[in-house]
Each structure stands twice: as C-alpha cells, then as structure tokens.
Amino acid sequence: MPNAHNSGHESEGNYGHISVQTYWIVFGSLMVLMVLTVAAWYVQKHFVHLPEIVAVGIALAIAIAKTTLIIYFFMHVKVSSRLTQIFAVSAFVWLMILFVITMGDYMARGWPPQKGPLTQAPAVIAGAPIDAGVGAKHRSLIRL
C-alpha cells in the first residue's frame, strides 16, 4: 500500500528544499536591511540633507533587495523549475518597468505644483473684484 502522503506528488518533480539555516540567514539579512532603511531615513532627515531623488533612490534600492530575498527564498523560486523562475523574473522586471514609467511621469510634472487656474481663486484669475462676474449677476437678481 503506497504512503498516503506521497501519492499524487509524482508530477511535481524532484526539487531541492531550502534549509532552516538558510531561512535564518535570510531573516537576518532582512532585519539588517530594515535597520539600514530606518538608519538611512534618520541620517537623511537629521544629518545629511540629500536631494529627494537620491533619498528615494536609496530607499528603492533597499526595498528591491528585500523584495528579491523574499521572492527568491520565501516564495521558493530558488528551488523551483526553470519555467517558474522565468515567470517570477519576468513579473519582477515588468514591475520595475511600471515603476520607471510612474517615476518618469512623477518627475516630469514639475514639482512643486505651478500656480495656475486650479490653484487660485477665480476672482484673482480674472483680475476683477470679488463681487464681479457671474456670481454678482445672480446676487443682483436675487435682490430684486
């Protein structure tokens, strides 16, 4: 009689397993990266005032390193089939492409926001007194 636990798993392949020691090493690495993230923020806010683009670049680099460790070890991509690894890498590359497009759009907007018709009161834009314009016509009709 075959073992109930082993039945039905023949098609999964003979992949390796990640050791507990490796999990602890990855956990320690993630904790170091977390401390590095907090330290980078603290240094940037209190000691060295870096341009925002540099600070965001440092934070993204640390976040990408943490994400790579999680995907590679905790999601078992390291011991998966080559097809699974290709799909995981392609999804990660696609995410990076979306980040680049989003950051390109963000940087091209010209921050801080420019003064324009949506950031000022309508009376200031027209250069007229506050009571002038469409509102004044309606107020005069109401008085009659």
Summary of the structure (lengths in Angstrom):
residues: 144
radius of gyration: 28.6
end to end distance: 98.8
largest distance: 98.8
contacts: 277
relative contact order: 0.06
helix: 66%
strand: 0%
